Each structure stands twice: as structure tokens, then as C-alpha cells.
Amino acid sequence: MRKILSIAIVSSCLFGFKIPMYSAYLGKAYAENAKLCIRIIFEQSKIYVSEHGEFPSTLDDMIDADYLFLESEMRKGWEFEMNIEYNEMHDMEGYIVAYSNEEMPDGAGEIILLDVKTLQFCGYAQKFDCRLD
């Protein structure tokens, strides 16, 4: 009986350590999907502005004009928003952000943001933390 109890305790301890590792791995995989979508949105918005003279005000503008198609599996767990413009020096500034929703394993309320001026990502499962104010 002690052996079975010992095995059960050791197994539960090992399993307990694997759950956070798996959860972190899964979260990072979802974050990588969001980053890929953000990169696609950014690259397609540069094509859009070169042909229309201004950045799209919404992702729907790009989708309606056939500049953007993101498969539902890629977007799973995230909703996207963009705000990009040229400043007076003709440099791009703004951001593209992904907001997690209920489909995300860690739930709603997480963000991943790309600063289009620095091309740096911050937020969920990233090197730098950030917030939208």
C-alpha cells in the first residue's frame, strides 16, 4: 500500500510540474500565431498604403479590398486592431495589437503589440511588457 501511495505522490508531483510547462508552451505557441498575423497585417498594410495613398483605418478595409486574408485557425484566440499613420517626417508610427479572447488558453485580456516605428513586440509571452492606455 505504501508503494502505491508513494508512486501516486511522485506521479502527481511530476505531473504537477508538467502542467505549467505545457501551459507556458501552449501560450507561447498562441503568441507566435498572433505575432505572425500581426506581421502579415503590417506587410499588407504597407502594400495597401502604396496603392491607396493612406493606411487603412480598419482591418475590415483591408479585407474588403482583398489585401488581407487570415485563416480562422491562425486568428484563433485573438482579435486584431491597427492604428498606423505617417508623421510629419513621413515616418510610420502607431501600432498593431492583438487582444486575446475566450478561445485563448489563458483567457481574455492579454495583448501583444507591435510598435511599427521600432518594430518591437511587447506584451503576452514577450520579452517586454506593455499596456495600451
C-alpha positions as CSV (number, residue, x, y, z in Angstrom):
1,M,0.0,0.0,0.0
2,R,2.9,2.4,0.8
3,K,4.4,1.7,-2.6
4,I,1.2,2.6,-4.4
5,L,0.8,5.8,-2.3
6,S,4.5,6.7,-2.9
7,I,4.0,6.2,-6.7
8,A,0.9,8.3,-6.6
9,I,2.6,11.1,-4.8
10,V,5.6,11.1,-7.0
11,S,3.4,10.9,-10.1
12,S,1.3,13.8,-9.0
13,C,4.4,15.9,-8.3
14,L,5.8,15.2,-11.7
15,F,2.5,15.7,-13.4
16,G,2.1,19.0,-11.4
17,F,5.4,20.3,-12.8
18,K,4.5,19.4,-16.4
19,I,1.2,21.2,-16.4
20,P,2.8,24.7,-16.0
21,M,5.4,23.8,-18.6
22,Y,2.8,22.7,-21.1
23,S,0.7,25.7,-20.4
24,A,3.6,28.0,-21.0
25,Y,4.4,26.2,-24.2
26,L,0.8,26.4,-25.4
27,G,0.7,30.2,-24.5
28,K,3.9,30.8,-26.4
29,A,2.5,28.9,-29.5
30,Y,-0.6,31.1,-29.4
31,A,1.6,34.2,-29.1
32,E,3.6,33.1,-32.1
33,N,0.4,32.8,-34.1
34,A,-0.6,36.3,-33.1
35,K,2.8,37.7,-34.0
36,L,2.6,36.0,-37.4
37,C,-0.8,37.5,-38.0
38,I,0.5,41.0,-36.9
39,R,3.4,40.7,-39.3
40,I,1.1,39.8,-42.2
41,I,-1.2,42.7,-41.3
42,F,1.8,45.1,-41.2
43,E,3.2,43.9,-44.5
44,Q,-0.2,44.0,-46.3
45,S,-0.9,47.5,-44.9
46,K,2.3,48.8,-46.5
47,I,1.1,47.4,-49.8
48,Y,-2.3,49.0,-49.2
49,V,-0.8,52.4,-48.5
50,S,1.4,52.3,-51.6
51,E,-1.7,51.8,-53.7
52,H,-4.2,53.9,-51.9
53,G,-2.0,56.7,-50.5
54,E,-3.1,56.2,-46.9
55,F,-3.2,53.5,-44.3
56,P,-6.4,51.5,-43.9
57,S,-8.4,52.7,-40.9
58,T,-9.5,49.2,-40.0
59,L,-8.7,45.6,-40.8
60,D,-12.1,45.3,-42.5
61,D,-10.9,47.9,-45.1
62,M,-8.0,45.6,-46.0
63,I,-10.2,42.5,-46.0
64,D,-12.9,44.2,-48.2
65,A,-10.3,45.3,-50.7
66,D,-8.8,41.8,-50.8
67,Y,-5.4,42.8,-49.2
68,L,-5.8,40.6,-46.2
69,F,-7.0,37.1,-45.6
70,L,-6.2,35.3,-42.3
71,E,-7.4,31.8,-41.8
72,S,-9.6,31.3,-38.7
73,E,-7.1,28.8,-37.2
74,M,-4.3,31.5,-37.4
75,R,-6.6,34.0,-35.6
76,K,-7.8,31.5,-33.0
77,G,-7.8,33.2,-29.6
78,W,-7.1,36.7,-30.9
79,E,-8.8,39.8,-32.2
80,F,-6.7,42.4,-34.1
81,E,-6.7,46.2,-34.3
82,M,-4.4,48.6,-36.1
83,N,-3.6,52.3,-35.8
84,I,-0.8,53.3,-38.3
85,E,-0.1,56.7,-39.9
86,Y,2.7,58.7,-41.2
87,N,4.0,61.6,-39.1
88,E,5.2,64.9,-40.4
89,M,8.6,63.4,-41.1
90,H,7.0,60.8,-43.2
91,D,7.9,58.0,-40.8
92,M,5.4,55.3,-39.9
93,E,4.2,55.4,-36.3
94,G,1.4,53.6,-34.5
95,Y,0.7,50.0,-33.6
96,I,-1.0,46.8,-34.4
97,V,-2.3,45.0,-31.4
98,A,-3.8,41.5,-30.8
99,Y,-6.3,41.1,-27.9
100,S,-6.8,37.6,-26.5
101,N,-10.4,36.4,-26.3
102,E,-12.1,33.5,-24.5
103,E,-10.7,30.9,-27.0
104,M,-7.2,31.6,-25.7
105,P,-6.0,29.0,-23.1
106,D,-5.1,31.8,-20.7
107,G,-8.4,33.6,-21.3
108,A,-9.3,37.1,-22.5
109,G,-7.4,40.2,-21.5
110,E,-3.9,39.6,-22.8
111,I,-2.3,41.7,-25.5
112,I,0.6,41.5,-28.0
113,L,1.5,44.8,-29.6
114,L,3.8,45.7,-32.4
115,D,5.2,49.2,-32.3
116,V,5.5,49.9,-36.1
117,K,8.2,52.6,-35.6
118,T,10.6,50.4,-33.6
119,L,9.3,47.0,-35.0
120,Q,9.4,45.7,-31.4
121,F,6.8,43.4,-29.9
122,C,5.7,43.6,-26.3
123,G,3.0,42.0,-24.1
124,Y,1.9,38.4,-23.6
125,A,4.8,35.9,-23.7
126,Q,7.2,38.5,-25.0
127,K,10.5,39.9,-23.7
128,F,8.9,43.3,-22.8
129,D,5.7,44.0,-21.1
130,C,3.4,46.7,-22.3
131,R,-0.1,48.2,-22.0
132,L,-2.4,50.3,-24.1
133,D,-3.5,53.4,-22.2
